[in-house]
């Protein structure tokens, strides 16, 4: 069964809600901080692109990708079926500030 745009958007938004909730819980962040972290990530860009199929994955799987990106600045190796570009030296759109390999979000949120 092929999903239509509305169904795909619903799946993307539902997964986004779950991921922000996990960020808030695991990183002890406010909703505003978690939203900023998520919406400024390459993981969010990939989730927003229907051609990656990332919206089909469970929240835990996508969170592992997001957590790796937030802590290292790089996208982790993922399933080639998802067509995610993997960066050897960092993401194409890193978070705003970087400090010796770890992001300043560690200071915003008590990880």
NORFEN-V221311 format. One record per backbone hydrogen bond with DSSP energy under -1.0 kcal/mol. CO is the residue of the C=O (numbers start at 1). NH is the residue of the N-H. E is the energy in kcal/mol with one decimal. If there is no record, write none. Layout:
# NORFEN-V221311
CO/NH/E
CO/NH/E
This chain:
# NORFEN-V221311
4/8/-2.3
5/9/-2.7
6/10/-2.1
7/11/-2.1
8/12/-2.5
9/13/-2.7
10/14/-2.6
11/15/-2.2
12/16/-2.1
13/17/-2.2
14/18/-1.9
15/19/-2.5
16/20/-2.5
17/21/-2.0
18/22/-2.2
19/23/-2.5
20/24/-2.5
21/25/-2.1
22/26/-3.2
23/27/-2.6
30/34/-2.4
31/35/-2.9
32/36/-2.2
33/37/-2.5
34/38/-2.6
35/39/-3.1
36/40/-1.3
38/41/-1.7
41/45/-1.4
42/46/-2.4
43/47/-2.5
44/48/-2.4
49/52/-2.0
50/53/-1.1
53/56/-1.9
54/57/-1.7
58/62/-1.9
59/63/-2.9
60/64/-1.8
61/65/-1.4
62/66/-2.6
63/67/-3.5
64/68/-2.0
65/69/-2.2
66/70/-2.8
67/71/-2.0
68/72/-2.1
69/73/-2.5
73/91/-2.2
79/82/-1.7
80/83/-1.1
99/102/-2.6
102/99/-2.0
103/106/-2.0
104/107/-1.8
104/108/-1.2
105/109/-2.7
109/111/-1.6
